Amino acid sequence: MAGRTRICSPSPLIVVTFDVKDFPGIVGRWSEGQRRHEGCMILVGIDHSEFGTILRVVERQLAARPDPAAWTDYTVFVARSGQ
């Protein structure tokens, strides 16, 4: 996985994932290794098919942190609450 994320890293993209099993550990290892990332949203309790909900919760998180620099090395668990 780490090799694949390096391929994408030249572009400043926030990772949005449903992988609650692996990504907390991945970003933890990045932090321990002082490896920077552009941010990570880990979606929990939302089905992959709930496109409208996914868009709403992602937009809500982006609106709460509108400055791209505020996402650097920031990881957040995102749930459907407050739709």
Buried (B, 14 or more C-beta within 10 A) or exposed (E): EEEEBEEEEEEEEBBBEBBEEEBBEBBEEBEEEEBEBBBBBBBEBBEEEBEEBBEBBBEEBBEEBEEEEEBEBBBBEBEBEEE
